[in-house]
Amino acid sequence: MQFRADTLALTLMLALLTSLGPMATDMYLPSLPVIASRFGTSISGVQMTLSLFLIGFAGGQLIYGPIADRVGRRPVLITSLMLVLVASIACTLAPSIDILIFSRFLQGVGMAGPIVLARSVIRDLYSGRRAGEELARVAALMGFVPAIAPSIGSVIHEFFGWRMIFLTQTALVIAVLVLVVMALPETIKSKRPEKLTFASFPKIYMGLTQNRLYLAYVAGTSFAYVGLFSFISASSFVLQSIYGWPPLAFGAAFGICSFAFILGTWLSRRVVRARGINGTIRIGALILSAGGGLMVLLLATGLDGPYGITFAMMIYMVGIGFTLPQNVAGGLALFPDRAGAASSFLGFSQMISGALIGFIVGYALQDTTWPMAIAILVAGLLAAFISWNFLGTENPDPVD
């Protein structure tokens, strides 16, 4: 049996593929302080396992999209999942922080494939507002993974240790690989005829970035994700080390924020029918700014604490649910014949922005929440500036 368009089974499969990356990022967050202690490294040192993962995740996305446009979705997806499997085993067995960092980098390179290919499959099968709705549905289902991953990770950590977290990821990747091989059909309608060389990759991406509207979607996606990754990379230290919450409480707080993201995607599916892709992005960007503004206000007035910080981030996550799926839908809508490459560059820009902010916040974070809060506020404001100044009111039309 193979999955077909407009079925719940296919939506669930695509959600599972897109959730592998967040799972690899969020599931081991409660273990970061312990990993730092066990390997005798600093906060910034152990955060390299996050940042290098994102760098690999970003770089890998530049490779997979054009290749998938040329040879098809299935072979590229299967190859990337095989790499994830090898890297996950290496993370499980890592004897030092250096090997763990390198293994996480390889894991990130592999994890780039599923998200790029899932988005490309959606663009192969759907268009316009329907693509935006499907991306929002997939994002909503995917949102359950970061909602429960830290909680599951904290329980595994508590009873079995941090290595079992990576072993659990390994088992899940095996299950996904089997499912893809058995049930996911090839969806690309017409493969790109030109041969791929090293020189052709820059030309492909230069062609995409000459479109100013596409760049606006890329920037909006990147700025929104900068705020999100500031929280991902710093929240375990802020909530546990600064505010004194145990790993289980941190996992619950992270899960609540993820449910706020799910709420945002659910609301955005209804808003996009009335306001279109660009209108939905604009509303979401204002919500992002409100969440960042509240977090800074709480700190400035001395009313901050784990509950207040979590609530402010919940607001920001609702905005993420509005902006990320629709920015992706807008960017892919412009290039139906280059869906893989368009998905790749969107993902690359998003992840490299997150990796850079992870470096900055990691080094600035000592015994204060201010670096994380400022990064979230600035990211929200920049996302709002882009959406309200460079996006029109009409839905994007294909340029090919």
N, C-alpha and C positions, 0 to 999 in steps of 0.2 A: 504494500500500500504506500502511495506517495501523497504528500501534502498538496493541496490545491488552493488557488487564490480564493479570498473571501470566505475562508473557513477559520474557525477558532483554533484548530490544530496547527495551521500554519502560523497564525499570530503567536501562539504559545511557543512554537519552535523558534521564531525570530526573537521573541523576548528572551528566551533562554540563551541564545547566542549573544545578544547584546548585554546580558547580565554577567557573562563570564568575567569581563574586565572589572566592573564594580565589585564582584565577589572577591577577585584576587586582591583588590585594593582594600576593601573594608573589613574582610573577615579576620585579618590578623592585626587590625588596629589596636585592640585591647592588649595585645602582647608586646607592643613596641617598647614600653618602659622595661619590661623583663628581658627582651632581646638585647637591648642596650646594656643592661647590667650583666647578662651572661657572657656577652662577647667583649665586655670592658670598653665600650665605646660611648660617645656623647649623644645627646639628643640629635644634633645635626648629623652625626654619623649614621645613626639608625634610620633617620629620615631619608638618607640616600637610597634606601631600599624602596622608598616610594617614588622619589624623584627620578631615579634611573629606570624604574619600571615605566614611568610616564614618558621618558625620553625614548625608550625602546618602543613603547606603544605609539608614540607620535611618528617616529621614523619608519616603523613598519607600515603604517597606513599610507605613506607616500609610495610604497612599493606595490602593495596588493591591488589597489584600485585599477591602475592602467593595465596590469597583467590580467586581472579579471575581465576587463573590457575586451581584451584580446583573445583569451583562451577559454573564458567561461567562469562561472561562479563556483561550481562544485569542486574542481580540482584545486583551486587556490584555497578554498575554505578547508578542505581536508588536509592539505599540506600545513597550513597554519595551526590547525588543531594538533597535528603530530608534534610540531615544535613546542606548543604549550605543554603537551604531555611530558616530553623530555625535561623541559625546564622546571616543571612542578616537582618531578622526582628529585631533581638536583637541589631545589629549595628545601625539600624534606630532609635531605641528607647533609646539608651544608655544614662543614665543620668550623667555619670562621665567618666573620662579618663580610670580608672581602668576597668570598665565594657566594655568600647569600646575595650580596649586591649584584654580582655578575649574573647569577641565576635569575634574579628578579628582572634584570635587563632583558635577558633572553625570553623570559616569560612575557614581558611586555611586548616584545617584537612579535611573538606568536599571537598574543591576545588581540593585536590590531586587526588580524584577519576577520574574525567573527563579526565585529561591529561594522567594519567597512562593507563586508559582503551582505550582512543583514539589511543595511540601509539600501544597498544596491538592488537587492531582491525586491524590496518595497517599491523602489522607483521603476523596476522592470514591470511590475504588475499593476501599479496604481499611478495616478497623476493628479495634479491640482489639489483641491481641498481634500479629496479622498486620500491622497498620499499623506497630507498633514494629519488627518484623522487616524490613519493607520499607524503613523509614527507616534502619535500621542497614545494610542492603545498599547503599542509595544512598550513605550516608555513607562506607562502606568503599571503594566505587568512587571517590567524590569525593576521598577521602583520597590517592589516587595523584597528584592534581594538585598539592597543596602539597608532596608528596614529591618531585616532579620539577621543579616550576615554578622554584624558586630555582636549581637546577642548570642548567636550560635557559636561564634568564635570565642566569646568570653567563657561560655560553658565548656567548650572543648579545652580551652586554655586552663581553666580551673581544675579540670579533672584529669587531663591527659598531657598537657604541655603544648607549647607552641608548634612543635614539629607535626603533631597530629592535624593541625589546621591545614598545613600544606598537603598532607597525605589525603585529607578529605577532598581538597581541590583536585588532586590527581584522579581520584575515583570519579568525581563528577565529569571531568574532561573525557575520561574513557567512555562514560555513558553518552555524552553528547556526540562524540566522534562516531560511535556505533549508530546513533539515531540519524545523523547526517548521511552516512554512507547508505543506510537502508531506505530512508524515506524522503530526503530532500531532493526535488528534481532540479534540473538546470532551467533557469528562468530567463536568461538573456535572449532577446529576440534576434538580434543581429550583432555578431562580433565585429570589432574593429578590424579592418583588413590590413592596416599597416603593420610592419614589423617593429618590434620594440628593441631599442638599443639604449645604452646609457645616455646618449645625447638626446633621445626622444623624450625622456621623462621631464627635463626642464622645459622643453617646448610645450608639452601638454599642459603643464601647470601655468606657464606664462600665458597661454591662450585663455585659461580660465580666469586668471587674475586681471586680465584686461577689461573684464566686465565689472563696472563699479558697483552694481547692485549685488553681485556675488560677493564682492569684498565687504559690503555692509553686513551681509549675512555671516560671513566668516568672522568679522570683528565682533558682532553681537554675540555669537556663540562663544568666542574666546573670552570676552570680558565676563560673561555670565559664569563661565567655568572657573575663571580665576578666583572669584569669590567662593565658589563651591569647594575648590581644592584647598583654599586657605583653611577652610573648616576641616576638611578631611585630614590634612597634614598636621594640623595643630590641635585639634579638638581633644585627642586622647591625653595630651599633656596639660591642656588648659583645664579640662574637667576633672582629670585624675590628680595631677601633680599640684596645680594651683588651687583648685576648689575642693580637692580631697575626696572626690567620689571614687568608689571601688569600680573594678572592671565591669561588673554586672550592671551597675547604674549607668556607666558610660554607654554600654551596649544598648540599654533601654532608651537613653536620650538620643543616640544616633538613629535608632529605629523610629522614634517619634518624628524626627526631622525627615526621614525618608517617607513616612506616611504623609507628611505635608507635601512632599514632592508629588506623590501619587494623587493627592487632592488637586494639586495644580494641573496635572495632566488631564484629570477627569473634567475639571472646569474648562480647560482650554479646548477640549473637543467640542464643547457646546458653543464657546465663544467664536471659534473659527468659522462655524457655519453662518454666524451673523456678521462678524467683523472681518473675516478673511484672515489670511496668514499674517500680513503686515500689521493689521489692527490688533491681533492677538499678541504679537511680539511687543508692540508699544505698551499695552496694558501690563504685560508681564515685566517689562523693564522698570516701570514705576513701582511695582511690588518689590523688585530687587532692591531698589534704592531705599524703600521704606524699611525693609529688613535691616540693611546695613546702617541706616540712620538711627534706628532704634537701638542697635547694639552699641554704637558710639555714644549715644545719649545716656544709656545706662551706665557706661563706664565713666563718663564725664561727671555725672551726678552722684557717683558712689553707690548707685543702686544695683550694681552688677552682682551677679552670683550665678551659680550653675543653672538655676531655673530661668532667670532672665535672659541669659545668653542663649540657652536652648530655645526659648520662645522667639527671640529675635531671628534666630537661624531658621526656625519653622516658617516665618514669613518669607524669608529669602528663598527657601526651598519651594514655596508655592510659586514664586516668580520663575524659578528654574523650570518648573513644570509647564509654564506658559511659553517660555522663550526657547529653550533648547530644541524641542521637537519641531517647532514651527520654523526656526532659523534653518534647521537641516532641510525641512521640506521645501522652503523657499530656494535654498541653494541648489538642491537637486532638480527642482522644477526647471531651472534655467538651462540645464544641459542633459536632456534625456538620453542622448547618444554617448555621453561621457559620465554616466551616473557613478561608475566606480571611481574614476579620477576625481570627480566633484566631491564624493563622499570622503575620499582619501585626504584631500587638502583641507576640508572642513575639520576632519578628525585630527589631522596633524597640527593645525593651528590651535585647536582647542587644547590638545594635550601638551604641546610644547609651552603654551602659556601657563598651564597648571604646573608643569615641572619647574619653570623659572620662578614662579611665585612660591613654590615649595622651598626652593633654595633660600629665597629672601626671608620668608617668614620663619623658616627653621633656624637660621642664624640670628635673627632678631629676637626670637622667642626665648626669654629667660624666665622671669617670674612674674610676667604681666600678660594680660590678654590683649593689650593695645595693638601689637602688630597684626594679629588676626583680624581684629575689628576694623582697623583702618583699611586693610586690604579688601575686606568684604564691602565696605562702604564705597570705596573708590571704584571697585569693579561694577557695582550697581549703577553708580552715577554715569560711568562711561558707557555702559550698555544702554542706558536711557538716552544719552546724548546721540549715540549712533542711530538708534531706532527712530527717534523723533526728528532727526535732521536728514537722514539719508534713505529712509524707506518711505515709499509713497503709500497711498491708500488702496491701490489696486493689487490684486494677486499677481505674482510674477509670471511672465509668459516665456516659453522656451525661446532661446536665441539661436538654436541650431536649425 
